Amino acid sequence: MAVKIKLKRLGKIRSPHYRIVVADSRTRRDGRAIEEIGLYHPVQNPSRIEVNSERAQYWLGVGAQPTEPVLAILKKTGDWQKFKGEPAPAPLLVAEPKADKRALFEAAAKASGDEPKGEAITPKAKKADKKADEAAAESTSESTEA
């Protein structure tokens, strides 16, 4: 049985994400896998790549063949160089941690705390005002007809 390390596609149209899986070479692209050893999200900036290095080394050691896209991913993470005994590449770029939304809101509230509190630009119309406006409109239309 030939074993491959390949990408299993998930996600919606135009927003793909993949799992790096070990599977029989005869199975479908998104079919049953022997084991999942990583993630690949190409849409994020920078791309999110997570590989269980220990399991990848095991499967490469027992003869699993990576497909071309997986080989490129393993070269980026350094797992392929580790398997071949070559020097490791530069470390991967990691996305900056997102700022806490509550802290951002509190900072904006403090910054705007000095500004005067104003009324709404267009106040809500009340029902009594609407009826008075309608009555006035009807009286003007009657006077123009006469």
Backbone bond lengths (Angstrom), bond angles and torsions (degrees), N, CA, C in turn:
res aa  C-N    CA-C-N  psi(-1)  N-CA   C-N-CA  omega(-1)  CA-C   N-CA-C  phi
1 M - - - 1.459 - - 1.527 108.25 -
2 A 1.330 116.44 124.91 1.464 121.72 177.81 1.526 109.24 -86.05
3 V 1.318 116.17 127.64 1.458 121.31 -178.12 1.520 108.88 -109.14
4 K 1.320 115.48 133.84 1.472 121.36 179.88 1.517 110.12 -120.09
5 I 1.319 115.55 149.93 1.462 121.99 169.62 1.514 104.40 -103.41
6 K 1.329 116.16 114.89 1.462 119.62 -173.88 1.515 111.49 -140.03
7 L 1.347 115.53 175.11 1.455 121.65 -179.98 1.520 110.19 -94.95
8 K 1.323 115.57 135.30 1.462 122.36 175.37 1.515 106.47 -108.93
9 R 1.337 117.48 117.87 1.464 121.47 -173.38 1.516 111.19 -82.20
10 L 1.335 114.70 135.02 1.457 123.27 175.27 1.520 107.69 -133.07
11 G 1.311 117.36 173.34 1.459 120.32 175.19 1.510 112.54 99.62
12 K 1.345 113.05 174.85 1.456 120.36 -177.89 1.526 110.67 -85.58
13 I 1.332 114.52 178.04 1.457 120.26 175.68 1.525 108.09 -62.84
14 R 1.296 116.72 135.18 1.465 125.36 179.07 1.531 114.77 63.91
15 S 1.310 118.65 10.47 1.467 120.57 172.18 1.530 108.00 -139.96
16 P 1.330 116.14 68.57 1.462 119.09 -175.58 1.522 112.14 -78.98
17 H 1.304 115.64 150.94 1.445 121.79 162.75 1.521 106.56 -142.60
18 Y 1.299 115.55 153.98 1.446 120.70 -170.29 1.520 110.86 -126.62
19 R 1.323 114.68 155.25 1.451 121.75 168.28 1.517 106.65 -113.21
20 I 1.313 116.42 138.35 1.453 121.01 176.03 1.522 105.97 -88.54
21 V 1.334 116.00 116.94 1.460 120.51 -173.73 1.524 111.13 -125.71
22 V 1.320 114.33 156.97 1.457 122.04 171.71 1.522 105.46 -104.47
23 A 1.329 116.37 123.71 1.467 120.13 -175.96 1.522 110.11 -146.81
24 D 1.315 115.11 161.51 1.454 121.88 172.92 1.528 107.12 -63.44
25 S 1.320 117.65 140.00 1.465 120.98 -175.92 1.523 112.25 -65.82
26 R 1.338 118.00 -19.10 1.461 121.18 -177.38 1.524 112.89 -86.69
27 T 1.331 118.55 -8.72 1.464 120.65 -178.51 1.518 110.50 -77.53
28 R 1.355 114.96 162.37 1.460 120.55 178.11 1.527 109.91 -66.48
29 R 1.332 115.55 166.07 1.463 120.78 179.74 1.520 111.47 -58.25
30 D 1.333 117.05 -44.64 1.454 121.17 -177.96 1.525 111.76 -104.96
31 G 1.325 116.16 19.15 1.455 120.42 -176.46 1.517 113.10 -80.15
32 R 1.324 114.58 -165.53 1.455 121.64 -176.63 1.523 111.07 -65.15
33 A 1.317 116.18 139.32 1.457 121.76 -178.71 1.520 109.79 -116.93
34 I 1.314 115.73 154.63 1.462 120.96 175.69 1.528 109.27 -74.68
35 E 1.345 115.50 -45.18 1.466 120.20 -177.75 1.526 109.70 -157.00
36 E 1.321 116.25 145.60 1.458 121.92 173.39 1.518 108.03 -98.94
37 I 1.336 115.82 126.81 1.469 118.30 -176.52 1.521 113.26 -118.64
38 G 1.340 118.46 1.15 1.451 117.81 179.37 1.511 114.06 -177.77
39 L 1.350 114.58 179.57 1.460 124.00 179.63 1.518 109.63 -129.36
40 Y 1.330 115.17 151.13 1.464 121.06 173.79 1.520 107.44 -145.37
41 H 1.349 116.59 117.75 1.462 122.75 178.04 1.525 107.65 -119.12
42 P 1.347 117.87 94.89 1.464 120.31 -174.50 1.517 114.45 -74.17
43 V 1.331 118.99 -18.40 1.464 120.97 -175.01 1.518 111.56 -76.74
44 Q 1.323 117.93 -30.25 1.465 120.80 -179.71 1.519 109.81 -66.53
45 N 1.334 116.01 155.90 1.451 119.95 -179.06 1.517 109.08 -122.69
46 P 1.310 122.11 112.56 1.462 127.88 -5.26 1.530 110.77 -72.22
47 S 1.318 115.75 161.75 1.466 120.78 -177.48 1.526 110.51 -56.46
48 R 1.323 115.15 140.03 1.470 119.61 179.56 1.518 108.19 -90.45
49 I 1.327 116.14 119.57 1.456 122.00 179.17 1.520 107.56 -127.79
50 E 1.315 115.91 121.52 1.458 121.52 175.67 1.524 107.32 -130.89
51 V 1.335 115.94 123.72 1.453 120.50 179.22 1.524 108.08 -130.71
52 N 1.327 116.75 132.54 1.449 122.03 173.49 1.529 106.16 -76.57
53 S 1.321 115.79 97.80 1.456 121.87 -171.58 1.529 112.28 -60.63
54 E 1.303 116.70 -39.33 1.464 120.81 -178.35 1.530 110.99 -61.63
55 R 1.341 116.74 -45.54 1.460 120.79 -179.52 1.530 111.58 -71.06
56 A 1.339 116.70 -35.97 1.467 119.90 177.54 1.526 109.72 -63.33
57 Q 1.325 117.43 -42.97 1.467 121.12 178.55 1.531 110.91 -62.82
58 Y 1.331 115.99 -39.88 1.459 119.40 179.13 1.522 110.56 -61.73
59 W 1.341 116.73 -50.15 1.458 119.70 -175.78 1.532 111.92 -67.76
60 L 1.330 117.14 -35.58 1.470 118.90 174.98 1.527 109.93 -65.53
61 G 1.335 115.97 -37.50 1.466 120.93 -179.49 1.521 113.39 -66.17
62 V 1.331 117.73 -32.18 1.469 119.80 -179.54 1.529 112.02 -91.43
63 G 1.334 117.61 4.52 1.458 120.28 170.82 1.510 116.89 106.08
64 A 1.325 119.27 9.97 1.467 120.16 177.38 1.525 108.97 -69.09
65 Q 1.329 116.43 137.03 1.457 121.57 -178.28 1.528 110.07 -100.90
66 P 1.342 118.27 123.53 1.474 119.58 177.26 1.524 110.81 -77.91
67 T 1.330 116.42 145.41 1.461 120.54 173.01 1.526 107.66 -74.17
68 E 1.333 117.34 171.74 1.470 120.44 -176.93 1.523 113.17 -60.63
69 P 1.349 119.48 -47.00 1.468 117.95 178.51 1.530 113.02 -62.56
70 V 1.319 116.93 -38.55 1.461 120.25 179.52 1.524 110.11 -68.73
71 L 1.323 117.05 -37.28 1.460 120.45 177.41 1.526 110.47 -60.27
72 A 1.333 116.84 -41.68 1.468 120.64 177.80 1.532 110.61 -63.03
73 I 1.334 116.96 -40.37 1.466 120.79 178.91 1.525 110.11 -66.14
74 L 1.337 116.99 -43.86 1.463 120.27 -179.79 1.526 111.33 -64.80
75 K 1.332 117.14 -32.02 1.473 119.94 176.00 1.519 110.84 -68.97
76 K 1.347 117.58 -37.20 1.465 121.00 178.62 1.528 111.55 -66.45
77 T 1.336 116.35 -39.83 1.468 119.64 -178.64 1.522 112.30 -79.60
78 G 1.321 117.69 -17.24 1.460 121.50 179.38 1.517 113.24 94.15
79 D 1.321 118.10 0.33 1.457 120.55 -179.20 1.532 112.31 -69.37
80 W 1.322 116.95 -35.33 1.463 119.94 179.25 1.527 110.52 -68.11
81 Q 1.345 117.14 -42.49 1.454 120.38 178.37 1.527 110.90 -64.29
82 K 1.329 116.13 -37.24 1.466 120.99 177.93 1.529 109.89 -64.25
83 F 1.330 116.72 -40.33 1.463 121.89 178.93 1.522 110.91 -66.13
84 K 1.332 117.24 -40.89 1.462 122.41 -178.40 1.525 113.24 -83.30
85 G 1.346 117.59 -13.22 1.461 120.83 -179.20 1.517 113.11 82.25
86 E 1.319 117.71 26.54 1.466 122.39 179.19 1.520 109.73 -100.04
87 P 1.348 117.87 166.87 1.472 119.34 178.36 1.533 111.40 -66.77
88 A 1.329 115.64 148.29 1.474 121.70 -176.12 1.532 110.57 -74.29
89 P 1.349 117.33 150.79 1.468 121.39 178.02 1.533 110.90 -79.90
90 A 1.327 115.36 178.01 1.467 120.90 176.34 1.527 109.30 -63.10
91 P 1.332 117.84 150.45 1.476 119.24 -179.05 1.525 112.14 -65.08
92 L 1.340 115.23 155.71 1.465 122.30 -179.81 1.519 110.95 -70.86
93 L 1.326 115.74 151.12 1.458 120.63 171.81 1.519 108.50 -73.39
94 V 1.318 115.89 140.17 1.455 120.86 179.69 1.519 107.61 -120.17
95 A 1.317 116.59 137.92 1.460 121.06 179.56 1.523 109.79 -65.29
96 E 1.343 115.68 143.77 1.453 120.10 177.77 1.520 109.34 -67.29
97 P 1.332 116.91 143.59 1.467 117.56 177.41 1.522 110.32 -65.95
98 K 1.334 115.84 141.13 1.456 120.48 -177.92 1.522 110.08 -72.93
99 A 1.334 115.65 143.77 1.457 120.87 179.39 1.527 109.77 -70.81
100 D 1.330 115.70 150.06 1.455 121.29 179.77 1.520 109.18 -69.70
101 K 1.325 118.03 126.30 1.466 121.94 -176.50 1.523 111.43 -65.10
102 R 1.308 117.48 -35.85 1.466 120.62 179.78 1.535 110.16 -64.75
103 A 1.336 116.77 -42.77 1.458 120.31 179.62 1.528 110.41 -64.69
104 L 1.330 117.65 -40.49 1.463 120.85 178.00 1.525 110.78 -62.58
105 F 1.339 116.65 -42.50 1.456 120.99 -179.80 1.533 110.64 -64.10
106 E 1.327 116.89 -44.21 1.467 120.23 -179.49 1.525 110.79 -64.52
107 A 1.318 118.05 -38.62 1.467 121.04 177.95 1.531 110.43 -64.59
108 A 1.338 116.83 -42.19 1.463 120.25 178.71 1.525 110.42 -66.36
109 A 1.320 117.79 -36.93 1.467 121.28 179.49 1.537 110.58 -66.37
110 K 1.330 117.22 -40.02 1.466 120.63 177.80 1.523 110.46 -65.61
111 A 1.335 115.97 -40.68 1.459 120.26 -179.24 1.522 110.95 -65.92
112 S 1.311 118.18 -36.76 1.457 121.08 -178.72 1.523 111.77 -90.27
113 G 1.322 118.46 -0.72 1.462 122.00 -179.57 1.522 112.54 -65.90
114 D 1.318 118.26 -25.03 1.466 122.20 -179.49 1.523 112.13 -81.00
115 E 1.317 117.12 -19.44 1.461 120.47 -177.44 1.533 110.15 -73.89
116 P 1.348 117.21 146.87 1.465 119.01 179.86 1.528 111.07 -68.55
117 K 1.301 114.99 146.85 1.459 120.39 178.15 1.520 107.88 -85.18
118 G 1.300 117.45 117.24 1.468 120.98 -177.47 1.508 111.06 -107.94
119 E 1.318 114.46 167.14 1.452 121.22 175.93 1.521 108.74 -75.06
120 A 1.305 115.73 165.93 1.452 120.13 174.74 1.529 108.37 -66.02
121 I 1.298 116.71 149.31 1.463 121.08 -176.91 1.524 110.18 -64.38
122 T 1.300 117.24 -45.28 1.465 121.21 178.16 1.517 108.20 -120.36
123 P 1.311 117.50 104.81 1.467 118.97 -178.58 1.520 110.48 -68.10
124 K 1.330 115.29 154.00 1.460 120.33 179.89 1.521 110.28 -67.76
125 A 1.313 116.24 139.36 1.464 121.15 177.42 1.517 108.75 -80.33
126 K 1.314 116.34 137.90 1.453 120.35 179.85 1.518 108.78 -92.59
127 K 1.318 116.32 159.84 1.460 121.10 -177.18 1.523 111.54 -62.05
128 A 1.330 117.51 -38.66 1.468 120.65 -179.77 1.533 110.09 -64.42
129 D 1.340 115.98 -40.13 1.468 119.60 178.68 1.523 110.61 -64.82
130 K 1.328 117.64 -38.84 1.465 121.00 -179.62 1.527 110.37 -63.91
131 K 1.347 116.90 -42.96 1.460 120.38 -179.03 1.527 110.40 -65.40
132 A 1.337 117.10 -38.87 1.453 120.65 178.68 1.533 110.29 -65.83
133 D 1.333 117.26 -39.67 1.463 121.34 179.05 1.527 110.44 -65.35
134 E 1.338 116.92 -40.74 1.460 120.71 179.28 1.524 111.21 -65.43
135 A 1.335 116.23 -40.90 1.472 120.44 179.01 1.530 110.35 -64.53
136 A 1.317 116.48 -40.09 1.460 120.33 178.64 1.526 110.67 -65.96
137 A 1.309 116.35 -39.17 1.465 120.19 179.84 1.524 110.42 -65.89
138 E 1.333 117.44 -39.33 1.455 120.44 179.61 1.530 111.01 -67.18
139 S 1.335 117.73 -39.63 1.462 120.09 -179.14 1.520 111.43 -67.45
140 T 1.320 117.85 -34.82 1.466 120.31 177.96 1.512 110.95 -70.50
141 S 1.350 116.29 -35.93 1.474 118.32 -179.78 1.533 110.11 -71.14
142 E 1.331 117.35 -32.58 1.461 120.21 177.33 1.524 111.45 -69.76
143 S 1.328 116.34 -36.33 1.480 118.93 -179.23 1.518 111.03 -72.77
144 T 1.300 118.94 -28.39 1.473 121.47 178.28 1.518 110.89 -75.85
145 E 1.343 117.38 -28.05 1.454 120.51 179.63 1.507 111.45 -74.45
146 A 1.332 117.88 -31.44 1.467 121.06 -176.15 1.507 113.62 -77.13
